[in-house]
Amino acid sequence: MKNDLTSMSDDPMSKPLMRVREGALIGGVCGGIAKWLGWDPTLVRLGYVILSVLSAAFPGILVYIVLWILMPREPA
């Protein structure tokens, strides 16, 4: 049986949500979400673009800008 502390540290969602510095294309928001979820950043970016296009782009752009402002940047 695993210790609860070790299983918690293996969970990617136990880490804080932060924008990435390395591999950021615009503001690091999609890369940060991908890292937090443990997913491929390309899939998150593709999903973001598809959702933005399907929602007439404006809500997607607005959400990205808000997340860019609110999400802290990963330490150097």
N, C-alpha and C positions, 0 to 999 in steps of 0.2 A: 504494500500500500504506500502510495506517495505521500510525502509530507505536504501539507496545504501550502506552505510558503514556497516550496520549489515548483509546485504546479501553478501557482499564481504568477511566478516570474517567467514561466514559459508562455503565458498567455500574452499575445501581442497587444491586446486591448487594455492590459493593466498599465501600460506605459502612457504618459500624457500625449495628447494629440498636438503635434508641432509641425510647422512647415519645414521641409528639408532644405538643406543648403546644397548638397551634392546631388546632381541630377535634376535640379529644378529647371523647368522650361520657361515659366513666366514668374510665378510667385512662390512655387513650391507647395501649393495647396493640395493638388491632386497627388503629388508624390508623398506628402505627409500623411494624407488619408490612406494611401496604399500601404505605406510602411506601418501605420497604426493597425490596419486590418490584416496585414501579412499577405497582401495581394500584389500582383504585378502592376507597377505604375502605369504601364501602357494600357491595361484593361480599364483602370480607373479613369484615365484620361479619355479613352474612347467612349466609355459610358457617360462621362460628363458631356462630351460633345454631342452624342446622340440625344441625351435628355435635353440639352440646351436647344438643339435644332427643333426637336418635337414640341418644345414649349415656347416657340417663337423667339428664342435666344435671350430676350431681355431678362427673364427671371434667373436664368443660368448665369449670366454675366453679373447680375446684382449679387447673387449668392456667393459667387467667387470673390468679388471685391470685398464683401462683408467678412468672409472667412480669411481673406488675405490680411485684413486689418485686425481681426480678433485672435487669430491663431498666432501663438508666439513662435519665433524662429528658433530652430534647433541650435544649441550652442556649438561654437566652432571647435 
